[in-house]
Amino acid sequence: MLGELSEIQIENLLKQQVVGRIACQAEGTTYIVPVNYVYDGTYIYGHSSIGKKIEMMRKNPEVCFEVDDIKSVFRWQSVIAWGRFEEIIDIKENEQAMQCLIHRIMPLSDNPTDHPSHGITESDSDVGTKVELIVYRIKVSKKTGRFENS
């Protein structure tokens, strides 16, 4: 059976998952990429180093975000959210967002040598010296969800 998720189910799925996909578009190119994230009920928070995704979102901040929970090909839930990319510049707000990401994502690591910049740099000390860490949020303006359950 196919169906639509309720608002509560949409919120729960966004809060439960830690990996989603951001789709962005700029200058005639569309790009979609998986990201680690945390959702607080208003904003989707993420972080990245400079690259194609950040460059495109700076040019066109309107983005689409997708997250799903797939148990099998006939048993899944999916949410699509639309919103606006905002780079977090304020130092205190930046630190708070990173703490939320760290507290949400790091307990899921199975490798004790992982560090909060997971994959962006080889060591924490590279952040701010060798690599610019960009913390951002997406202000969600619209959400929809679907499911299949046979």
C-alpha positions as CSV (number, residue, x, y, z in Angstrom):
1,M,0.0,0.0,0.0
2,L,1.3,3.5,-0.9
3,G,0.4,6.4,1.2
4,E,1.2,9.9,2.5
5,L,3.0,10.4,5.8
6,S,1.3,12.6,8.4
7,E,3.0,15.8,9.7
8,I,4.1,13.9,12.8
9,Q,5.5,11.0,10.8
10,I,7.4,13.5,8.6
11,E,8.9,15.3,11.6
12,N,9.8,12.0,13.2
13,L,11.6,10.7,10.1
14,L,13.5,14.0,9.7
15,K,14.6,13.9,13.4
16,Q,15.5,10.2,13.4
17,Q,17.8,10.0,10.4
18,V,21.3,11.4,10.2
19,V,22.1,11.1,6.4
20,G,20.0,12.9,3.8
21,R,20.6,14.4,0.4
22,I,20.7,18.0,-0.6
23,A,19.8,18.9,-4.2
24,C,20.9,22.3,-5.4
25,Q,20.8,24.0,-8.8
26,A,22.9,26.9,-10.2
27,E,23.8,28.1,-13.7
28,G,21.9,25.3,-15.4
29,T,23.5,22.5,-13.4
30,T,21.6,20.4,-10.9
31,Y,23.6,18.5,-8.2
32,I,22.6,16.1,-5.4
33,V,24.8,14.9,-2.7
34,P,24.5,12.9,0.6
35,V,25.2,14.8,3.8
36,N,25.2,14.2,7.6
37,Y,22.7,16.5,9.2
38,V,20.6,17.2,12.3
39,Y,17.1,18.6,12.3
40,D,15.6,20.7,15.1
41,G,12.0,21.1,13.8
42,T,12.8,24.3,11.9
43,Y,16.2,24.0,10.4
44,I,18.3,21.2,8.9
45,Y,21.9,21.8,10.0
46,G,25.0,20.5,8.2
47,H,28.6,21.3,7.6
48,S,31.0,21.0,4.7
49,S,34.3,22.3,3.3
50,I,34.2,24.5,0.3
51,G,33.3,22.7,-2.9
52,K,30.7,22.3,-5.6
53,K,27.7,22.0,-3.1
54,I,28.6,25.2,-1.1
55,E,29.5,27.2,-4.3
56,M,26.1,26.3,-5.9
57,M,24.1,27.0,-2.7
58,R,25.8,30.4,-2.4
59,K,24.7,31.2,-6.0
60,N,21.2,29.8,-5.5
61,P,20.1,29.2,-1.9
62,E,16.8,27.5,-2.8
63,V,17.4,23.8,-2.2
64,C,15.6,20.5,-1.8
65,F,16.4,18.0,0.9
66,E,15.5,14.3,0.9
67,V,15.7,11.7,3.6
68,D,14.4,8.1,3.7
69,D,14.2,5.0,5.7
70,I,14.3,1.9,3.5
71,K,13.6,-1.5,5.1
72,S,13.0,-3.2,1.7
73,V,11.9,-2.3,-1.8
74,F,8.3,-2.6,-0.6
75,R,8.6,-1.1,2.9
76,W,10.0,2.4,3.1
77,Q,9.3,6.0,4.1
78,S,10.6,9.1,2.4
79,V,10.4,12.8,3.1
80,I,11.2,15.7,0.8
81,A,11.7,19.2,2.2
82,W,12.2,22.5,0.4
83,G,14.0,25.4,2.0
84,R,16.7,28.1,1.8
85,F,20.4,27.6,2.5
86,E,21.9,30.0,5.1
87,E,25.5,30.0,5.9
88,I,26.1,30.4,9.7
89,I,28.6,33.2,10.2
90,D,28.0,34.1,13.9
91,I,30.7,32.3,16.0
92,K,28.4,31.3,18.9
93,E,25.7,30.1,16.6
94,N,28.3,28.2,14.5
95,E,29.6,26.5,17.6
96,Q,26.1,25.5,18.8
97,A,25.3,24.0,15.4
98,M,28.5,22.0,15.4
99,Q,27.8,20.7,18.9
100,C,24.4,19.6,17.8
101,L,25.9,17.8,14.8
102,I,28.6,16.2,17.0
103,H,26.2,15.0,19.7
104,R,23.9,13.5,17.1
105,I,26.4,11.9,14.7
106,M,29.4,10.9,16.7
107,P,27.6,8.3,18.9
108,L,26.8,6.4,15.7
109,S,30.5,5.9,14.8
110,D,31.9,2.4,15.1
111,N,35.5,3.7,14.8
112,P,37.0,5.3,18.0
113,T,39.5,7.3,15.9
114,D,36.7,9.2,14.1
115,H,36.6,12.9,14.8
116,P,33.9,15.6,14.6
117,S,34.9,16.8,11.1
118,H,34.3,13.2,9.9
119,G,35.7,13.0,6.4
120,I,36.3,16.7,5.8
121,T,39.9,16.7,7.3
122,E,42.3,14.1,8.5
123,S,42.5,15.7,12.0
124,D,40.6,18.2,14.0
125,S,43.6,20.6,14.0
126,D,43.2,21.0,10.2
127,V,39.9,22.8,10.6
128,G,40.5,26.5,10.3
129,T,44.2,26.1,9.3
130,K,44.2,23.8,6.2
131,V,40.5,23.6,5.6
132,E,37.7,26.1,6.0
133,L,34.8,24.4,7.8
134,I,31.4,25.9,6.7
135,V,28.4,25.4,8.9
136,Y,25.1,26.0,7.4
137,R,21.4,25.5,7.9
138,I,18.4,25.1,5.7
139,K,15.2,26.9,6.8
140,V,12.5,24.4,5.9
141,S,9.5,26.0,4.2
142,K,7.6,23.0,2.9
143,K,7.6,19.2,3.5
144,T,6.0,16.2,2.1
145,G,6.3,12.5,2.8
146,R,5.3,9.2,1.3
147,F,5.5,5.5,2.3
148,E,5.0,2.1,1.0
149,N,4.1,-0.8,3.3
150,S,3.2,-4.2,1.9
